[in-house]
Amino acid sequence: MRLLRETCEELQGPRSLWIYPLIILLCGIGCRDKNAQTASPPPPPTVIIAPVEVKTVPIYGEFAGQTAAKDTVNVEARVAGFLEKVYFTEGTRVRTGQVLCQIEQASYVAALEAAQAKLAQDQANLLKAQQDVARLEPLVAQQAAPAQDLDSSVAARAQYQAAIKGDQANIDTAKLSLSYTVIRSPISGIIGKLIVTPGNLVGQGQNTQLATISSYDPIYVYFAVPEATYLEYRRRHPELESARIGRVPLEIILADGQPFRHKGFINFADSTVDPTTGTLSLRGQFPNPEAVLRAGQFARVRFVAEERPDAVLVPKEAITETLNTKGVMVVGQDNKVALKTITTDGEYQQYTIVHSGLKGGENVIVQGLQKVRPGMTVTPQKAASNTKG
């Protein structure tokens, strides 16, 4: 500093106007070089690691399927008349016997009353005929009355007895037709949209469909498996006979990628293999009390096709892929990173099954891959364990 001060004193004068800034600039460069020489290197990057596990895992067969209702019923008008009332809300659950619609009843009430009146008239006539027969029988026996009169009374009695049977049949028919004006749900399920609105004439000449009801609990799922898959499964499970097909448990993966909460089972296998596709049609049955599944949904059906012992499992997030080559970053005992090329053979839960490239027990980087490259030293931290049994 003294040398700088002396230099400044010697340079006092007009030239100092450009000399002073130059001196300050040189001093700043010297200080920056000194600080650069004394700065420490950055610490190794911190990464999250997880172990490569070895365990026996189930291997799933997964197939495309479609849901279907166990029962589907068309709600129809069975008698003619104007649709007066609708008691259901479209798209909601209905129960067996619930009133859905009503057709005008006036004409059917009148028909029932007329049939009942005819029955009452014929019953009165029958009573008179029976009285005539009872009165004439002793008179004819005493030859106090013509036998022809008795014969006529007996015939009239038989005629009215037959008429009463016909009247009763007409009353039953009229009651049945009147009951058809109140349309009830034949099954429990979910009812679709109303096809005919109130005020329209229905059932004229033929049945008129009003809505459709589909059951939802249980619900069916139809899917097909390749013939080779079916044969391999039967080979692994020779104890599984057709009558015991229900022992095969099933899972459904929904369109959003989430598994359905209820497990099902296979309850039907077709008797023949489709020769055009080489597949066997199967049907699964699933509980569906919350009505989450609706008929017609597409889903992935899966079941355990085999158990694979000593499978090498690496977390999916640890795998990188470049030019169709898969690899993982392995952290060694010296905390240095090495790239390992692997081949895979399926998936299990959050893991990928490794066919070659890893043996198990290695630590792979699952977070922080973008910060490292092979040969670097890192600071590893273990990931929280989330292995499922």
BELPEBEL-V658498 format. One record per helix or strand. SS is the DSSP state (~ for helix, > for strand). FROM is the first residue (numbers start at 1). LEN is the number of residues. If there is no record, write none. Layout:
ss->(SS SS)
from->(FROM FROM)
len->(LEN LEN)
This chain:
ss->(~ ~ > > > > > > ~ ~ > > > > > ~ ~ > > > > > ~ > > > > > ~ > >)
from->(2 16 46 53 72 81 93 99 106 147 182 189 201 208 219 227 242 249 259 264 279 298 316 320 325 336 351 363 369 377 379)
len->(9 23 6 17 6 6 2 5 36 34 3 3 2 7 8 10 6 5 1 11 8 18 3 3 7 13 6 5 3 1 4)
